[in-house]
């Protein structure tokens, strides 16, 4: 076999996948967003119209859903960071090797269970007479029920490993003598975390946030099962997917735009180069 | 404790003056492994003390316990007269120069040097002024805006020193700070370290496994082995009068003369440069230990040549002679020559 043939053999399947399935379907999505639906037959006809986008902009429900979804995704990301950083510091710097192993399993455990299983678990936890209310009810605390708060909690539960694992790994990889040096120069734990740990694990936090942010933006099952009346972008896309594919396609460009903007902002910080 | 009449004040002064470090019965265990065992050590204020020993001898662990990075298993540590055994590192009046410098990779050189002042809440302008002075002291003002990875090893070393000294500690701890540098740079830095120590006048505790470095730099050397101190003394004391076989062997080369061959029935150590090499036909000198033998090997090493002599007494003796004859001439002795080796009795050190 000559070199050229070898190279083709090597790349055939990945290129077929990448171009044939991945890129092609995204382009089709983009194209479909400009197509029209026949109002009488509900058939999608190729064409070019900006009506789908006009509709999305004109209807305040689309705008408010977009903003709500963005807010949920940001809240999930922030909550994941707030949990992962102290947890990572504890695991890497305080915990005994045995406890560290137990926690590592505990963090990744949610990845082993099916997606719907986990949502069902959260549903059982937060339902009217569920675990949360029955435990904390006697203290006068009532749970969030099925609401936007529960959606944020559920999505955080789903995506936390994607933040916690890179953050923990990054903290473990920090040279231990940086902690010694900081203490040696008089810094307490809080000062060291703020001025040494956080700046150095920023790339890991950003890597994790790309997952928590984009996975949350695209989700709608959580909203459907634990969100009560909470609608996310995905909920609207899902309900239009059969009735009005061009609208669904047009609206699905919104989360893609959010992620692109996010990546551009992140890229400006230079964090992607070190991923 | 001291019942006898003595000038007690001077004794307690050296233990409580700023910069004094006293270790009493310090033991450190990692699980079943005893890294440091019942160690006593007194470092005088303003002294340059080296802790010398092979890796795993406990010297770095002792340094880390003085800094506060490791807890002591038992025993106590006093700094300037105060018991700091339970004091966390950030509250101790000591600063450390780390083996691989431990500069903060995301901070500029100026920010690294100013870190301790920032922790202490020194205002920005005051901080900048002090950082400027500190960088000047190590002649690196030009790199203040660079990041650590943009500096050479020797430059990083000096920045680590400036960062530790800017807080004006009473004691500076140095953990093999020159270990990563090449030989020439290391020798330059040794001179620089010695100068800086003289300028600032504070206590330096210096960990090294390089015996030459320890002898060159230190007022006193503590020789470590297996978690214990074998001997403490001036460079001359530990080199010329090693107390144990380990010290004799670790600090340069040594001829160990078994008890059966010495006049006083004790094992002794003789440095090769103290051994006189004579023709076998020369008479033995009075007051000397003298042996006949054959040169089994000669080793030329620039300034000196070493002759390994197989003696009739059964021990092998190394004699070292300066190469002070004409540069192009061969040495007066060569392999296979019948020779006499001898040394004056008090040039040998009795060892335990």
Interface residues (C-beta under 8 A of the other chain):
Chain A: X175 X177 X178 X180 X181 X182 X183 X184 X185 X186 X187 X188 X191 X195 X196 X199 X200
Chain B: X67 X68 X69 X88 X89 X90 X91 X94 X95 X96 X98 X99 X100 X102 X103 X104 X105 X106 X115 X116 X118 X119 X120 X163 X164 X167
